[in-house]
Amino acid sequence: MIAAFLMFVFGVALVLCGYALVAWLPQRQAARRIEQRIADVSSYEWDRAAEATASAPLVVKQHNRGLVPGLDKAMVQTSFGSWSETLIAQAGMKIGLSTLLLACVLTSIVGAIGLVSLFRLEAAAIPGAMVGAALPYFMLMRRRTQRMHRFEEQFPEALDLLSRAIRAGHAFTTAVGMVADEAPDPIGPEFKKTFDQQNFGMPLKDALMNLAVRVPLMDVHFFVTAVLIQRETGGNLAEILDNLAHVVRERFKILRQVRVYTAHGRLTGYVLLALPAALAVALSFINPEHMNLLLEERMGKMMLLGAIVMQTIGYVWIRKVVKIEV
């Protein structure tokens, strides 16, 4: 089985490398011919202008390319591909759609083979493949959640910086550029994208709406709505930002109090998830013959597989119960 799996991985890698060569090599040769022709007919002044242009920042929006560019173009036109691309952007990753999908295929194969080898049961290949295929998306969601938490923690300071810059006489767009330059990740890069978009000709309203899409947080939606309303109706924007920063900080205080109140429920979930595994390990030392029935008999293997699935569902359910949105 291991030899067959290695041969399969080798075959997949060989096919992908062949496709990459076929798709990339003609484009590269055509680009080299164009560069050679330009170099032959260009003068000294043209060379200097080309060097100045090459050193300037690019205005064209760049997309992250994966291992298979053709698959990226095909997937980005679908709703699932668009959602995956948004998830990658929100997680702050620099990978393409094809790279993510290939990782899902590889982890699904590894998960199926791992569960089949563990339980010696062919039916375990299906849940193993499903869990393995979803693992890269779970990791992306986890990274996105951590990044959003860091954004929430840094957002009040960014609002204070915006307010101080506006009180000092700067325009709102200039204040956004100051936040982009001085704030750490992820506040700085996200405001940098917003500043660049409006600086290159996009209306400020569209740039702020794109910020709300990239950072799907309630505080960011409040910020975008407040700024857009103020630009239409007028008012003291610095005072509005100060009040919003105060509201965000107070919401964080309430959220921490809620986490203290729900600590018992979260700890209960951890205990219920770890108790069966710890009990199985203890029984393996106390009475090995009793535990071997679960690993040798077909019914025992199915019971173990069902227990893992139900334990996972129970843990997710407890997490949903104790999670309170503030």
C-alpha positions in Angstrom: 0.0 0.0 0.0 2.8 2.4 0.8 4.6 1.6 -2.5 1.3 2.2 -4.4 0.8 5.5 -2.6 4.3 6.7 -3.4 3.9 5.7 -7.0 0.6 7.7 -7.1 2.2 10.8 -5.6 5.1 10.5 -8.0 2.7 10.2 -10.9 0.7 13.2 -9.8 3.9 15.2 -9.4 5.1 14.2 -12.8 1.8 15.2 -14.5 1.7 18.5 -12.7 5.3 19.3 -13.7 4.5 18.4 -17.3 1.5 20.6 -17.3 3.4 23.5 -15.7 6.1 23.2 -18.4 3.6 23.1 -21.2 1.7 26.1 -19.8 4.7 28.2 -18.7 7.4 27.5 -21.2 5.7 29.0 -24.4 4.8 32.1 -22.5 8.3 32.5 -21.2 9.8 32.0 -24.6 7.5 34.6 -26.1 8.3 37.1 -23.3 12.0 36.6 -23.9 11.6 37.2 -27.7 9.7 40.4 -26.9 12.4 41.6 -24.5 15.1 40.8 -27.0 13.3 42.7 -29.7 12.8 45.7 -27.4 16.4 45.7 -26.4 17.5 45.7 -30.1 15.4 48.7 -31.2 15.6 50.8 -28.0 17.8 53.8 -27.6 19.6 55.1 -24.6 16.7 57.4 -23.6 14.2 54.5 -23.9 16.4 52.4 -21.7 16.5 55.1 -19.0 12.7 55.4 -19.1 12.3 51.7 -18.9 14.6 51.5 -15.9 12.6 54.3 -14.2 9.4 52.5 -14.9 10.7 49.2 -13.7 11.7 50.8 -10.4 8.3 52.4 -9.9 5.6 50.5 -7.9 3.1 48.6 -10.0 -0.4 50.0 -10.2 -2.0 46.8 -11.6 -3.6 44.6 -9.0 -1.6 41.4 -8.5 -3.2 38.0 -7.8 -1.5 35.2 -6.0 -0.7 32.4 -8.4 -0.6 28.8 -7.4 1.2 25.8 -8.9 -1.4 25.5 -11.7 -2.3 29.0 -13.1 -4.9 27.5 -15.4 -6.7 26.0 -12.5 -6.6 29.4 -10.7 -8.3 31.1 -13.6 -11.0 28.4 -13.9 -11.7 28.3 -10.1 -11.8 32.1 -9.6 -14.9 32.3 -11.8 -16.9 30.0 -9.6 -18.6 30.9 -6.3 -16.5 28.3 -4.3 -13.3 29.7 -5.8 -14.3 33.3 -5.1 -15.1 32.3 -1.5 -11.8 30.4 -1.2 -9.8 33.4 -2.6 -11.6 35.7 0.0 -10.7 33.3 2.7 -7.0 33.2 1.7 -7.0 37.0 1.6 -8.6 37.3 5.1 -6.1 34.8 6.5 -3.2 36.9 5.1 -1.7 34.0 3.1 0.2 34.4 -0.1 -0.9 31.2 -1.9 -3.0 30.5 -4.9 -6.2 28.6 -5.3 -4.6 25.7 -7.1 -2.0 25.3 -4.3 -4.8 25.1 -1.8 -6.8 22.6 -3.8 -3.7 20.4 -4.3 -3.0 20.5 -0.6 -6.6 19.4 0.0 -6.1 16.4 -2.4 -2.8 15.4 -0.8 -4.2 15.6 2.8 -7.3 13.7 1.8 -5.2 10.9 0.4 -3.0 10.9 3.6 -6.1 10.9 5.8 -7.7 8.0 4.0 -4.6 5.9 4.1 -3.9 6.8 7.7 -7.4 5.8 9.0 -7.5 2.6 6.9 -4.0 1.6 8.3 -5.1 2.4 11.8 -8.5 0.7 11.9 -7.8 -2.0 9.2 -11.3 -1.1 7.9 -12.0 0.0 4.3 -15.0 2.1 5.3 -12.7 4.4 7.3 -11.3 5.7 4.0 -14.3 7.9 3.4 -14.3 9.9 6.7 -10.5 10.0 6.6 -10.6 11.5 3.1 -13.3 14.0 4.1 -11.4 15.1 7.2 -8.1 15.3 5.3 -9.6 17.4 2.5 -11.1 19.8 5.0 -7.9 20.2 7.0 -6.3 23.0 4.9 -9.6 25.0 5.1 -9.7 24.4 8.8 -6.1 25.8 9.1 -7.0 28.8 6.9 -10.1 29.5 9.1 -8.0 29.2 12.2 -5.4 31.6 10.8 -8.1 34.0 9.7 -9.7 33.9 13.2 -6.3 34.7 14.8 -5.7 37.5 12.4 -9.1 39.0 13.0 -8.6 38.9 16.7 -5.3 40.7 16.3 -7.1 43.3 14.1 -9.8 43.8 16.7 -7.2 44.4 19.4 -5.2 46.9 17.4 -8.3 48.7 15.9 -8.9 51.1 18.8 -5.3 52.4 18.6 -5.7 52.8 14.8 -8.9 54.8 15.4 -7.1 57.0 17.9 -4.3 57.6 15.4 -6.9 58.6 12.7 -8.6 61.0 15.1 -5.3 62.6 16.2 -4.2 63.0 12.6 -7.5 64.6 11.6 -7.4 67.0 14.6 -3.8 68.0 13.5 -5.3 69.2 10.2 -4.6 66.2 7.9 -7.2 65.0 5.4 -8.9 61.6 6.1 -7.0 59.9 3.2 -3.7 61.2 4.5 -4.6 59.9 8.0 -5.3 56.5 6.5 -1.9 56.6 4.9 -0.3 57.4 8.2 -2.0 54.4 9.8 -0.9 52.2 7.0 2.8 53.3 7.5 2.8 53.2 11.4 0.4 50.4 12.4 1.7 46.8 12.7 0.3 43.8 10.9 -2.6 43.2 10.2 -3.9 46.8 10.6 -1.1 48.3 8.5 -1.4 46.1 5.4 -5.2 46.3 5.3 -5.2 50.1 5.6 -2.3 50.2 3.0 -4.5 48.4 0.5 -7.3 50.9 1.1 -5.0 53.8 0.8 -3.4 52.5 -2.4 -6.8 51.8 -4.0 -8.2 55.3 -3.4 -4.8 56.8 -4.3 -4.8 55.0 -7.7 -8.3 56.4 -8.6 -10.8 54.2 -6.9 -13.6 56.2 -5.1 -13.1 56.3 -1.3 -16.5 54.7 -0.8 -15.5 51.6 -2.8 -12.1 51.4 -1.1 -13.8 51.4 2.3 -16.3 48.9 1.2 -13.5 46.6 0.1 -11.9 47.0 3.5 -15.2 45.9 5.1 -15.2 42.8 2.8 -11.5 41.9 3.6 -12.1 42.4 7.3 -15.6 41.1 8.1 -15.8 42.5 11.6 -18.6 44.5 13.2 -16.3 47.2 14.3 -15.0 47.7 10.8 -18.5 47.9 9.4 -19.3 50.6 12.0 -16.2 52.5 11.0 -17.0 52.4 7.3 -20.6 53.4 7.9 -19.7 56.3 10.2 -17.1 57.6 7.7 -19.4 57.4 4.7 -22.3 59.0 6.6 -20.0 61.8 7.8 -18.8 62.5 4.3 -22.4 62.9 3.1 -24.0 64.8 6.0 -21.0 66.4 7.7 -20.0 66.5 11.3 -16.9 66.2 13.5 -15.2 63.0 12.2 -12.5 63.1 14.9 -15.2 63.0 17.7 -17.0 60.2 15.9 -13.8 58.1 15.7 -13.1 58.8 19.4 -16.6 57.6 20.4 -16.2 54.5 18.2 -12.8 53.6 19.8 -14.4 54.0 23.2 -17.3 51.6 22.2 -14.8 49.0 20.9 -12.8 49.1 24.1 -16.0 48.7 26.2 -17.1 45.8 24.1 -13.8 44.1 24.7 -14.3 44.5 28.4 -17.7 42.8 28.2 -16.3 40.1 25.9 -13.6 39.2 28.5 -16.2 39.1 31.2 -18.3 36.7 29.1 -15.2 34.5 28.6 -14.8 34.3 32.3 -18.4 33.3 32.8 -18.2 30.6 30.0 -14.9 29.2 31.2 -16.7 26.3 33.0 -18.4 25.3 29.8 -15.2 25.4 27.7 -13.3 23.4 30.3 -16.1 20.8 30.3 -15.8 20.4 26.6 -12.0 19.8 26.9 -12.5 17.3 29.7 -15.3 15.4 27.8 -13.1 15.3 24.7 -10.0 14.0 26.5 -11.6 11.6 28.9 -12.4 8.7 26.5 -8.9 8.8 25.0 -7.3 8.9 28.5 -9.5 6.1 29.7 -8.6 4.0 26.6 -4.9 4.5 27.2 -5.4 3.5 30.9 -7.4 0.4 30.0 -4.7 -0.6 27.5 -2.2 -0.9 30.4 -4.7 -2.4 33.0 -6.4 -4.9 30.8 -4.8 -5.2 27.3 -7.0 -8.2 26.3 -10.2 -6.1 26.8 -8.9 -3.2 24.6 -7.6 -5.5 21.9 -11.1 -6.6 21.1 -11.8 -3.0 19.9 -8.8 -3.0 17.7 -9.1 -6.6 16.3 -12.8 -7.1 15.8 -14.7 -5.4 13.0 -17.5 -4.3 15.3 -14.9 -2.8 17.7 -13.3 -0.8 14.9 -16.7 0.5 13.8 -17.4 1.5 17.4 -14.1 3.3 17.7 -14.8 5.2 14.5 -18.3 6.1 15.6 -17.0 7.3 19.0 -14.4 9.6 17.3 -17.1 11.1 15.1 -19.6 11.6 17.9 -16.9 13.1 20.2 -15.9 15.6 17.5 -19.6 16.5 17.0 -20.1 16.9 20.7 -17.1 19.1 21.1 -18.1 21.4 18.2 -21.6 21.6 19.7 -20.3 22.6 23.2 -18.1 25.2 21.5 -21.2 26.7 19.7 -23.2 26.7 23.0 -20.6 28.6 25.0 -19.7 31.0 22.2 -21.6 34.2 22.8 -21.4 37.1 20.3 -20.9 40.5 21.9 
